[in-house]
Amino acid sequence: MSEKYDVVIIGAGIGGLVCGCYLAKAGLKVLIVEKNDKPGGYCTSFERDGFKFDVGPHYFGSLREDEGILFRILKELDLLDRIKFVTSDPTDRIITPDKTIFIRKNKEDTKKELMSHFPQEKENINDFFKFVLHKDFLYILSKTKKITFKKLLNSFFKDEKLKSALSVLTINLNLPPSKASALVMTVLLREFIFDGGYYPKGGMQVFSDLLAQRFKEYGGRIILSRIVKKIITKRKKVKAVELDNGELILSKIVVSNADATLTFKKLLDCHSKEAEKVRRLKPSYSAFVVFLGLKKKLKIKPPHFVTWFLSDYDVERIYRNINLSEEGSIKGKIIVFPPLEDTLLSFREKNTMRAIVIANYQNIWKRYKEKICNKIIKRLSFLIPDLERLIEIKEIATPYTFYRYTFNKRGALFGWQATPNQIDRNVFPPQVSVKNLYLVGHWVTSGIGHGNIPMVAFCGKRVFRLILKREKR
């Protein structure tokens, strides 16, 4: 007879792990099934020839004591004393065609930094920070819910260079400022950028492994390297899941931490209204990533440092050239336009570096990936002289890589595009039309946030509360 669980969670991403921890802590019998050989989803690391690389996030936000979303979750799961976060100051550096701007750990220092570069905007910068950090979040919600980040910046600033420098941060959403939700960017600024720079000592995998270990300590079970092939229902009510080895696992409740399109188009064995929704909604862009292991250690301080390149003040042009033809895409991205010049560099350890470029899911990557990689390395040589000579190992990830690893539609990095018309909590809520089926992770729309680590962790906690209410515990 098949084993029976209270809850089966499909996918051991951060949302699934957090949800599983809370459920198991509450006494429910919980199973997590993960397709890969390690937990974490995008929040993982891998090793090549002694070099360790992180796959996704470059750092965490929302860890300020007793206030940050992630801080409260780790506290409730009794994990604060089991993980150490390394912080840095500055946390970010924005390189523009004629300026270098630092984002500091202290918000006042960041304001002073911006004012030193744009003295004519001093009062407006002060007003912008007051708005972003406003204590009444309902006020922020009322002002930003229906507009783009570009419109928000235009309402505060006149200097186009300042607006472009701040706009480069929309790469956190993989969207241009003319499409990115002002609300989501405001949340990102206050919870992730102005309260960011927290890096788990030992790498992102340490964080995911800790959550997985805590889940097991609470009595949960994880199956790795197994794929859920089917969510089985009866009269539109969840009954079981079927694994790729034919095993049938009975469960009263199923939580999908998997891609939304996969969940409703392939896994679910009955029709749902969500199947039509996933056809209409647009996923976020993917990325082209170059991982480099260097022959000698780099003396770069602080220990974790992110550099944003803005070689052209026209940020919108980055995204306009993502969808060019094959030849135009190569020429536009590498030689003339960003995004291959608007590269996010993340220094994990002193002997590794990672370059991330916004990319679309196109058929050019297999043919041109080595050429694109070499162009990126050449562009980065001004940061590290003779960079090509220092490279010991090189790994490349394309949008196809991210698709294969996660099954995310078109290799999406952040779930649905965070545009004003796609962020409302009713667009894709965690509780769906099929009874006892829930969603968790970056495909769930919360109305206020996006697919960064604190928000998907919060989504996991939110789904736990919904299930607990259903179970009346």
Secondary structure, DSSP 8 states (H G I E B T S, - for coil): ---EEEEEEE--BHHHHHHHHHHHHTT--EEEE-SSSSSBTTS-EEEETTEEEESS-S-B---STTTSHHHHHHHHTT-GGG--EE--SS-EEEE-SS-EEEE-SSHHHHHHHHHHH-GGGHHHHHHHHHHHT-S-HHHHHHHHTTSBHHHHHHHH---HHHHHHHHGGGGGGTS-TTTSBHHHHHHHIIIIITT--BEETT-HHHHHHHHHHHHHHTT-EEE-S--EEEEEESSSBEEEEEETTS-EEEEEEEEE-S-HHHIIIIIBSS--THHHHHHHS-B--EEEEEEEEESS----SSSSEEEEE-SSS-HHHHHHTTT--HHHHHIIIIIISSSSSS-EEEE-STTEEEEEEEE---TTHHHHHHHHHHHHHHHHTTTSTTHHHHEEEEEEE-HHHHHHHH--GGG-SSSB---GGG-STTTS-SB-SSBTEEE-STTS--SS--SSHHHHHHHHHHHHHHHHHHHT-
